[in-house]
């Protein structure tokens, strides 16, 4: 009996360990999905499309907030990869991100609200906060664009002229090649005999 009990206990421990490992794996995958911005955005859009009422408005605000922060993140990453002026842009965007994270938590909490009166009262407030974040990100992106610099009109005109010359040269080369090919395919003209040239007849 002791042997059987030991075997059963071992199997129970193995089963518990398997369940624990499975739970840890599922949690790790779930956290990874939540950290994946692309998947998170796609899930948010899908939920918004299949939700109605005030909750849908909350989801739309979450989607707007997510898209705005993503555009700001892309602008800051571009600044880090380029030689443009950075200034305090990175630090400022981190502050915007922190406020965005707080606002995202508020929207998640509001999304679970079942009292329609509370939702009706809170929606204009959180909508205004989302619009403020969007405005901050737009200004940040404008600053990034200014720091990167813009191509001058003279440089673009010169580049356009170079492109036009190159295109004209390519067309001329193609036309010349077609002309040479047409000459190669023609039959040679027939040569006249000497007698016909001088009007004589052979005797």
C-alpha positions, 0 to 999 in steps of 0.5 A: 500500500505504501508503494501505491500511495507513493506512486499516487503522490508522485503523480499528484505532484507531477500533475500539480507542477504541470498545471502550474507550468501551464498557468505560468506559460499562459500568463506569460503569453498574455502579458506578451500579447498585451505588450505587443502594440500591434496586436493590442491595437488590432484587438482594440479595433475588433472589440470596438467594432463588436460593441455598442452603446456607451462602452463603444464610445469608451473603446473608441476613446481608448483607440484614439488614445492608443493611435495618438501615443503610437504616432508620438512614439514613432516620431520620437524613435525617428528622432533617435535614429536621425541627426536632427535636434532632440532637445527635451522631446524624449523626456517630454514624450515620456511624460505624455506616455505617463499621462496616457497610461493613467488615462488608459487606466481610467478608460478601462475602469469606465469601460466596466461601468454598468451605470449609464448615468455615470457613463453619460457624465464621465464620457465628456470629461475623458473625451476632453483628456484624450483630445488634450493628449492628441493635441500634445502629440501633434505639437510634439510631432510638429517639433520633430518635423522641424528638428529634422529639417525640410528640403529646400525648393531649390534643392528639389528643383535641381533634383527634378532637373537631374531626373528629367535629364536622366529620363530624357537620356534613357529615352534617347538611348532606347530610340537609338537602339530601336533605330539600329535594330530596324536597319539590321532587319532590312533586306540589302538593296539589289545591285544593278549590273554593269551593262544596265548601268552603261546601257550595253548588251552582252554579245 
